[in-house]
Amino acid sequence: METVASISTIVGGRNGGSDQELRTMKTGKASGWGMTYSWIEIGRAEDTPMDINEQAQTWCLERFGKSGARWFEKKDKFYFKNEKDLTMFILRWT
């Protein structure tokens, strides 16, 4: 199942507190390795840095440890086992 939600729907704010356009973020659920994950794809706007995924991967590594069962990135989507980790990711990257 795939859902499209605007940032205002997810966190009730604007991109970084600025007056720039809102970014939409696709979210959904996926199962694998006997576990269920929530995934999110970082929304992109005109001013989004080209290396946003690399920055987000570095941030996840620093916060959650190395990629594995707790979180991982695949094809520009970030997958999280724990809903609290997903929430922290959304708050940081929207």
DRENFIFI-622089 format. One record per residue (C-alpha): residue number from 0; residue in three letters; x, y, z. Coordinates in nm, 3 decimals, decimal comma. Each point is the difference from the previous one (the first is absolute). Layout:
N
+-----+------+---------+---------+---------+
|  nr | rest |       X |       Y |       Z |
+-----+------+---------+---------+---------+
| NUM |  ALA |       X |       Y |       Z |
...
+-----+------+---------+---------+---------+
end
This chain:
94
+-----+------+---------+---------+---------+
|  nr | rest |       X |       Y |       Z |
+-----+------+---------+---------+---------+
|   0 |  MET |   0,000 |   0,000 |   0,000 |
|   1 |  GLU |   0,135 |   0,342 |  -0,092 |
|   2 |  THR |  -0,121 |   0,328 |   0,146 |
|   3 |  VAL |   0,086 |   0,353 |  -0,095 |
|   4 |  ALA |  -0,008 |   0,253 |   0,284 |
|   5 |  SER |   0,102 |   0,362 |   0,005 |
|   6 |  ILE |   0,238 |   0,126 |   0,262 |
|   7 |  SER |  -0,279 |   0,209 |   0,149 |
|   8 |  THR |  -0,195 |  -0,321 |   0,049 |
|   9 |  ILE |   0,296 |  -0,180 |   0,156 |
|  10 |  VAL |   0,149 |   0,269 |   0,224 |
|  11 |  GLY |  -0,227 |   0,300 |  -0,043 |
|  12 |  GLY |   0,274 |   0,233 |  -0,117 |
|  13 |  ARG |   0,189 |   0,137 |  -0,294 |
|  14 |  ASN |   0,332 |  -0,111 |  -0,142 |
|  15 |  GLY |   0,257 |   0,108 |   0,260 |
|  16 |  GLY |  -0,228 |   0,274 |   0,131 |
|  17 |  SER |   0,040 |   0,202 |  -0,319 |
|  18 |  ASP |  -0,256 |   0,125 |  -0,249 |
|  19 |  GLN |   0,123 |  -0,242 |  -0,265 |
|  20 |  GLU |  -0,235 |  -0,248 |  -0,162 |
|  21 |  LEU |  -0,114 |  -0,301 |   0,197 |
|  22 |  ARG |   0,158 |  -0,331 |  -0,093 |
|  23 |  THR |  -0,212 |  -0,311 |  -0,032 |
|  24 |  MET |   0,134 |  -0,324 |   0,147 |
|  25 |  LYS |  -0,110 |  -0,344 |  -0,109 |
|  26 |  THR |  -0,045 |  -0,248 |   0,283 |
|  27 |  GLY |  -0,106 |  -0,361 |   0,031 |
|  28 |  LYS |   0,051 |  -0,340 |   0,158 |
|  29 |  ALA |   0,214 |  -0,287 |  -0,121 |
|  30 |  SER |   0,075 |  -0,349 |   0,129 |
|  31 |  GLY |   0,330 |  -0,179 |  -0,027 |
|  32 |  TRP |   0,232 |  -0,226 |   0,195 |
|  33 |  GLY |  -0,298 |  -0,101 |   0,211 |
|  34 |  MET |  -0,052 |   0,361 |   0,115 |
|  35 |  THR |  -0,224 |   0,291 |  -0,093 |
|  36 |  TYR |   0,155 |   0,336 |  -0,078 |
|  37 |  SER |  -0,138 |   0,349 |  -0,052 |
|  38 |  TRP |   0,166 |   0,178 |  -0,289 |
|  39 |  ILE |   0,026 |   0,360 |  -0,106 |
|  40 |  GLU |   0,142 |   0,171 |  -0,305 |
|  41 |  ILE |   0,146 |   0,347 |   0,054 |
|  42 |  GLY |  -0,198 |   0,260 |  -0,189 |
|  43 |  ARG |   0,190 |   0,218 |  -0,242 |
|  44 |  ALA |  -0,055 |   0,365 |  -0,075 |
|  45 |  GLU |   0,189 |   0,240 |  -0,224 |
|  46 |  ASP |   0,240 |   0,091 |   0,280 |
|  47 |  THR |   0,065 |  -0,358 |   0,119 |
|  48 |  PRO |   0,373 |  -0,083 |   0,009 |
|  49 |  MET |   0,105 |  -0,265 |  -0,252 |
|  50 |  ASP |   0,167 |  -0,206 |   0,275 |
|  51 |  ILE |  -0,302 |  -0,003 |   0,235 |
|  52 |  ASN |  -0,010 |  -0,381 |   0,015 |
|  53 |  GLU |   0,369 |  -0,022 |   0,090 |
|  54 |  GLN |  -0,051 |   0,261 |   0,271 |
|  55 |  ALA |  -0,300 |  -0,193 |   0,135 |
|  56 |  GLN |   0,194 |  -0,329 |  -0,004 |
|  57 |  THR |   0,281 |   0,161 |   0,201 |
|  58 |  TRP |  -0,254 |   0,138 |   0,246 |
|  59 |  CYS |  -0,164 |  -0,344 |   0,040 |
|  60 |  LEU |   0,341 |  -0,163 |   0,055 |
|  61 |  GLU |   0,081 |   0,251 |   0,274 |
|  62 |  ARG |  -0,341 |  -0,037 |   0,172 |
|  63 |  PHE |  -0,095 |  -0,365 |  -0,051 |
|  64 |  GLY |   0,326 |  -0,182 |  -0,072 |
|  65 |  LYS |   0,100 |  -0,180 |  -0,316 |
|  66 |  SER |  -0,257 |  -0,094 |  -0,260 |
|  67 |  GLY |  -0,166 |  -0,335 |   0,069 |
|  68 |  ALA |  -0,313 |  -0,128 |   0,170 |
|  69 |  ARG |  -0,084 |   0,330 |   0,176 |
|  70 |  TRP |   0,021 |   0,218 |  -0,311 |
|  71 |  PHE |   0,128 |  -0,012 |  -0,356 |
|  72 |  GLU |  -0,016 |   0,198 |  -0,324 |
|  73 |  LYS |  -0,083 |  -0,150 |  -0,337 |
|  74 |  LYS |  -0,077 |   0,183 |  -0,326 |
|  75 |  ASP |  -0,049 |   0,340 |   0,168 |
|  76 |  LYS |  -0,238 |  -0,140 |   0,264 |
|  77 |  PHE |   0,085 |  -0,023 |   0,368 |
|  78 |  TYR |  -0,145 |  -0,298 |   0,188 |
|  79 |  PHE |  -0,049 |  -0,002 |   0,377 |
|  80 |  LYS |  -0,097 |  -0,286 |   0,232 |
|  81 |  ASN |  -0,087 |   0,234 |   0,288 |
|  82 |  GLU |  -0,271 |   0,265 |  -0,044 |
|  83 |  LYS |   0,189 |   0,232 |   0,238 |
|  84 |  ASP |   0,305 |  -0,012 |  -0,229 |
|  85 |  LEU |  -0,224 |   0,085 |  -0,296 |
|  86 |  THR |  -0,146 |   0,294 |   0,192 |
|  87 |  MET |   0,347 |   0,133 |   0,084 |
|  88 |  PHE |   0,097 |  -0,032 |  -0,368 |
|  89 |  ILE |  -0,312 |   0,188 |  -0,111 |
|  90 |  LEU |   0,061 |   0,279 |   0,249 |
|  91 |  ARG |   0,359 |   0,041 |  -0,116 |
|  92 |  TRP |  -0,041 |  -0,033 |  -0,378 |
|  93 |  THR |  -0,325 |   0,181 |  -0,076 |
+-----+------+---------+---------+---------+
end
